[in-house]
């Protein structure tokens, strides 16, 4: 369970894109070596089992559990295979063969790969910042595809975080908290924007004294 917990932590957090999650999932699926090593009574990746004298006697049981877990894991994440090519194109556009890309993207991809300035930007900017810098007029189809890919799953963490903030704030001892107050609290908790407090302070006509 330690290995699955580590994977779970890698799939959480803000600013994570689907191709990063897919990489972590693919790496975990490839760790089928766990089962093979276990069948050979090697507990290198399971230090707790290595301390148990009776562990070698239950190798078959442990191996079956690992095989079952691997099979279920592959089934749960089988949909990733359907978007694997699109993920690779978005995460590594300059190494993608234009002939293997969707036809509506091929000409734009060639223009992109031949632009040395954009190649430098790709190496220096975050992925979302790089695509945001692309011209919508020159790369409309690439922009549409990357937007479709980069928003996948990213909102899940924000939703869970927002729900946790709501549960924390909407407590019995805060009976005066209205729906409007709660909406504002959730907005502040999940936004990346930094309020301009000086500008807000100058709006004296909008300030109200507390009672």
N, C-alpha and C positions, 0 to 999 in steps of 0.2 A: 504493500500500500504506500510505502514511502516513495517509490518511483512514480506511481500514479498521482500522488499528492504534489510532487515536484512538477509534473506535467501540468496539473491543474493551476498551479501558481504561474506558470509560464503563459497560460492562456488568459490570464487576468491582467487588468491594468489599462490605463488610458493610452491612447495613441498607438494601439497595436493594430496592424493591418492583417488581412486574411492570409496573405502569403507567408507572414511570419508564423502565424498559428499553424498553417498547413505544414511548414517546415518542421515544427516541433512535433506535430502529430505523426508525420512521415518517419521521423527519427525514432519515435517510440514504437511504431509498428515494425520497424526494421530490427528492433532489439529482440527478435525471436531467439537470439543466441542464449537468452536467459534460460529458456526451456531446454535447449540442447546441453548447456553446461550443467543444468540441474540433473538431467538424466545421467550424466557422468559423475554425479555426486560432487560437483564443484559448486561451492557456495560463495564464490568470490563477490558476487553482487548482492548477497544476502547475509551480511555479517551476523545477524541475530540467529539465523539457522545454524551458522557455522559453530556457534557456541553450544548447541544442543547435541548431546551424545546420541540421542535417538533419531536425529534428523535423517541419517542415511537409510534408516528402515522405512521411511515414508516418502522416498524419492518419487515413486510412481504417482502417489497422490498429489504431491507438489507439482510435478510435471504436467499432470492432467489439468490442474487448476490454472497453470500458466497458459497452457494451450487453449483452454476454454476462454480465458480472459483475452488472449490475442485474437481469437476468432470473433468474439463479441465486439471487440474494439474495432476490428476491420469492418465489421458489418455496420457499426454505428457511424463510421466516418467514410463510408464508401462513396458518398456524394462528392467528396473532395476530388476524386478521380475525374469527375465530369468537367471540372473547371480548371484542371491542372495546367492545360496549355494556356488558358487565358491568364492564369496567375503568373506563369513564367514570363509571358509577354509583358505584363505590367511591371513585374519586379526587375526584369533584365531586358529592356527593349533594345538595347544596343548589341546584344548577342543573339537576338532572335533572327532566324532566317526569314526574310520577307516572303519568300515563296511558300513557306509553311503557315504563314499568318492568314487570317480571313481576308478575302479579296478586297473588301472595302477598306482594309487597313494597310494594304501592301504599299501603295504609293506614298501614303503619309509616313509609313515606317521607314521607307527609303530616304525621304527628305529628312527625317529625324536623325537617322544614323549618319548621314553625310554632313550634318551640321556640327562642327567642332565646338562651337560655343555652347550648344545645348549639351554636348557630351561632357564638357567641363562642369556645367551646372548639375548634371545628373550625379557626378562624383562628389560634389560639394554640398548639395542640398538634400534635405529629407525628401522622401519619395512623394509625399503629398504636396510639398512646396514646389518640387520640380514640375509636377504636372499642372499645378496652378499657374506656373510661369509660362506654360505653352500657350500659343495663340489659338484662340477658339476658331478663328477664320482659317488658319492654316492646318490645324490638326483637330477638326471637329469630331471625327470618328474615334480617334485615339482618346480624346478627352471624355467622350461618352463611355467608352469601355472602361477606362480607369476609374471613373466615378462609380460605375456599377460594381466594380470589383472591390475598391477600397472601402466602401461603406458596409460590406458584408461583415456581420458579427460584431463590428465595433460598437454598435449601440447597445449590445447586450450588457456589457459591463456598466455603462452609464445608467441603464435602467435599474440594475441591481443596486448600484451606489445610491441612486435617487430614492429607491424604496427604503434603503437602510436609513438615510437621512430623514425621511418622512417618519419612520417608526421612532426615531430618536426624538424628534421635535414634537410629534403629536402624542404627547404624554398626558395622563390625567391631571397632573399639577399645572398644566398650561391650558386651562379651560378658556382663556380669553383669546386663544389663537384662532383667528378666522381663516376661511379658505383662501382669502386674498393674501394674508400674512404667510400662510404655508406655501403658497405658490411662489412668493418672493424669496422665501428661505431656500426652497429647492432650486430656484434659478441661480441664486448666488453660490450655492454649494456645487453646482455642476458646470458653471461657466468658466471659461478660460480668460474672460475679459477682466481687466483691472479697473474698478470704478475711478472716475476722476473726482476725488473727494473735495478738492479745492473748488471745482466748478459747482458741485452740489451744495457746498457750504455757502456759496454766494447767492444761491436762490433762497434768500431769507423769507420770501413770501410764501414758500412752500413748506417751511419748517413749522412744526407744531410743538408746543410745550407738553411735557409729560405730566400726567396728573396721578 
